[in-house]
Structures are given as C-alpha cells and as structure tokens.
Amino acid sequence: MDTMQASSVVGNTRKPLSMTRLLLLCGAIAGPLFILIVLIQDYTRPGFDPRLDMLSLLSLGDWGWVQMVNFVLAGVLNLLYAVGLWRRLHPGRAGTRGPLLIGAYGLGLVTVGFCRTDPANGFPPGSLAGTGPSWHGAIHALGALFVFVVLAAALAVFVRLFLARKERGWALYCLASTVLLLLCFFVGFTNAAFMARLVRLGVLIGWMAASMIAIKLFCTPDTMQQTRDQ
C-alpha cells in the first residue's frame, strides 16, 4: 500500500515537469523550423532574391500563405515556450520578465503573420509598389520592430540569469546575441544595400539564441532546486 502511494506521489510530481519540458521543446524547435522554412522558400519562390528582398515579402504572392503560416506557427510555439519558461523559472530569477518577453516576442510574430507587408522591389512579380504603406503593411513594420526589440530584451534578461548561475559562457553568448541582433536590425534599416542580408542575419542570430536557451533549459535536470534560482 505504501509503495502504491509513493508511486502515486512520484507520478503526480513528475507530470508538471514533463509538461514543462514539452513546452520548452516548443521553443527549441521554433527558431530552427522558422529558418528552415524561410531557406526553402528563398530558393524555390520564382522572382525572389534573398540577397535583396526582405524575408517578409515571402508572405506575398500565390504561395505567400506558407510564410504567413510560418510566422504564426513560430509565434504560437514561442507562446508555448513562454509558458514553459514560467513553469520552469518562476518565481526565481528571470522567472517573470523572461517568460513575459518571450511571450511578447511570440505574440509579435503572430501579428506580423496575419498582417502582411506591402510589395517591394518588384516582388511578387508583376506587382506595383503603392504610394504609401497600407494599414496592414504599417502594422507589419511596427510588429517587426517590436519583435526585434522584445527579443533583444529577453536575451538581456537571460544574460543576468546565467551570470547569477555562474554560467559565463552562456551569459556571453546571450550578450553577444543581444548586441548583434540589435546591430543587424538597426544598421540594416539605415543601409538599403545590405538591409535584406543584415535583417536575415539578425533573425538567424536572435531566433536561434532563443531556441538555444530553450534547449539548455530542456536539458537541465527536472528538479525544482536545480532549475530555479531564488
């Protein structure tokens, strides 16, 4: 009887941790999956040049729905990731701001997925650039700015977390990712010749950093003492 009760207690205590790891796994796959889908489209969409065209333009044209789904899927996965972060870290260090910022990042991705950008650089083929941004194009642009800023803020929060844990390698990685993400985004928007390439590089750096943190926490032993910093 005691053995059965003990097994029941162990089972009940493991369920939340198992769900937490599943939610962290969503964050682990969000970045690589998004980038993979973008890369496939880069070289299969007629008339699209990844060296010159912003990746958001993939949301336009007959196959634009693929990138729209890609944005929304990445957003939903990161929202689930945020829940996993909350369960893993709250109420310890980074346990509030980290999940909230990653959740905001996910919400921003969903927003830019539903609000498509405007045609540019002759893409999609046959399209003409408008005299001004549409309402959905304006929301998309603001959403992209929001996504980059809140993701950089989230990575900065994890710099402090890993410093507190004396994991200096991870802290340095998050710090470098934060700085490079912001540089790529803001320098890209002041240099038209390299805009598409720099923004893509920023996406690669930032999206992968968020996923690497998820992988790190996913691989951390599932014990309350080891996974929370009071």
N, C-alpha and C positions, 0 to 999 in steps of 0.2 A: 504493500500500500504506500509506504514511504517512498519507494522507488518510483512508483507511478506519479506521485505528487511532485517529486523532484523533477521528473521528466517534463511534467506539465509546466512547471515554473520555468525551466530552461527553454522550453518551446515558446512560451509567452514572451520571454525576454529577448529571444532571438528574432522574432518576427519584425519588430520595428527596425532593427539593424539591417535585416535582409532587405527590407523595402528601401531603407536609406541608401544602400549600395546600388540598388536598381536605379534609383533616382540619380545618383552620381554617375552611373553608367550612361544615362541620357546626355549628361554634359560631356562625357568623354568622347562620345561619337558625334556630337553636334558639329564641332568645328571641322574635323576631317571629312565628314559626309558632305557638308556645305561646299567645301573647297573642291572635293572630287566632282560634284555635280557641275560646278562652275567650269572646271577644267574640261570636262567632256563637252559642254556646250561651246566653249571657246573655239574648239576645232571642228565642230560639226554644224554650227549655225552659218548658213550662207551669208556672205557680206559682212560678217563680224570680224573685227581685228582687235584682239585683246591688248595689243600694244598701244592702240589709240582710243578704243571705245571703253567707256566705263562699264563695269560688270552689271550695273543696274539696267543697262539697255537690253540685257538678255530677257528682261520682263516684257519686252515688246515683240510684236510680230505673231505669226501663226503659232509658234512654239513658246511664246512668252509665258504661258501658264506654267511651264516647267520651272522657270526661275521664281515665279510668284510662289509656287508651292515650296520651293527650296527655302525662300526667305521665311515663310510661315512655319515650315517644319523645324527649321533651325531655332526659330523663336519659341515654339512650343517645347522643344527639347531643353532649351535653356531655362524656361519657366519651371519645368520639372526638376532640372538641376538645382535651381534656386531653392526649391522645397527640400531637396536632399541636403543642401548646404545648411539650411536652417535646422534640420533634424540632426545633422552631424555636429555643428559648431555651437548653436545657441544653447545656453546664454553666455558662452565663453567669448574669448577674443575673436573678433571678426564675425561673430555669430549673428549679428543683426545687420550691420552695413553690408557685409559680403553678400548674403542672400538677397537683400533688397536691391542692390546694384546689379547683380546678375539677373534678377527678375526684371528690372527695368530694361536691361540690355535685351532680354528675350522679348519683352513687350514692344520694344522699338523695332525689332526685326519683323514681328508680326505686322506692325503698322506699315513699314516700307514694302512689305509683301503685298498688302491689299491696295496700297496707294502707289501706282506705277509712276515711273519717271516719264519725262517727255522725250520724244525723238530728238536725236542729235547726231551730228557727223554723218548724216545720210543713212542712219540705221533706225528702224529697219529699211531695207531697200525700197525706194520709191516714196518714202515719207518726206515731208517738208517740215522744217523747224517752224514752230509758231512764233508770233511776235512777242510773246511773253509766256511765262510759266502758267500751266493750268493749275487748278486748285489741288489736284492730286499730285502733280509734279512738285509743287511747293511743299506739300506735306512730306513727300518722299525725301526731298533735300533736307528739310529740317529734321526728319526722322533719322537720316544718315548721320547728321551731325550729333544728334542725341545719342545714337548707338555708340559712336566712337568715344564720346566724352564719358558716358557712364561706364563703358567697358574699361577705359583707362583708370577711372576712379576705383572700380572694383579691383583691378590688378594692384593698384596702390595700397588698398586695404590688405591684400594678401602679402604684400611686402612686409608690413608690420607684423602680420601673423607669423610668418616664417622667421623673422628676426627674433620674435619672442620665443619661438621654439628652438632658436639657435641653429636653424637650418639655413645657413648663409648662402649656400648655392642656389636654393630655391628663391630666397629673397632677392638675390642678384638677378636671377632670371626674370622674375616678375617686374623688378625695377627697370631692367633693360627693355622688356616688352612694353611697359608703360610709356617710356620715353620715345621709343621707336614708333610705336603706334601713333602717338600724337604728332611726331615729326612727319611721318609719312602722310598723314591726313592733311595737316595744315600747310605743309610745304607743297603737297600735291595740288592743292586748290589755289596756290599762287604761281604755279608753273604749268601752263597749259600743255607744254610739250611732253611733260612727264606725268601728267595728272593721273591717267589711267593706270600706269605702271606703279606709281607710288601708292595710290589708294589700294590697289590689289596687294601690294607688299604689306601694307598696314593691316588689311583683312587677314592675310596669312599669319602675320605675327600675333595679332590680337586674338583671333578666333582660336588659334592653336594654343595660345597661352591659357585661355580659359579652359580648354579641354585638358591640357596637361595638369592643371590644378585638380580637375575632377579625377583624372587617373591617379594622381598622387594620393588623394583622399580615399579613393576607392580601394587602393592597395594598402592603406593603413589598417591595422588590426581593428576589428569592430568591438572595441571596449570603450566604455564611457570615459575611463581615466585617460586613455591614450589619445582619444580623438577630440577632447575638449580642453581648452586652456581656460582655467578660471582666472 
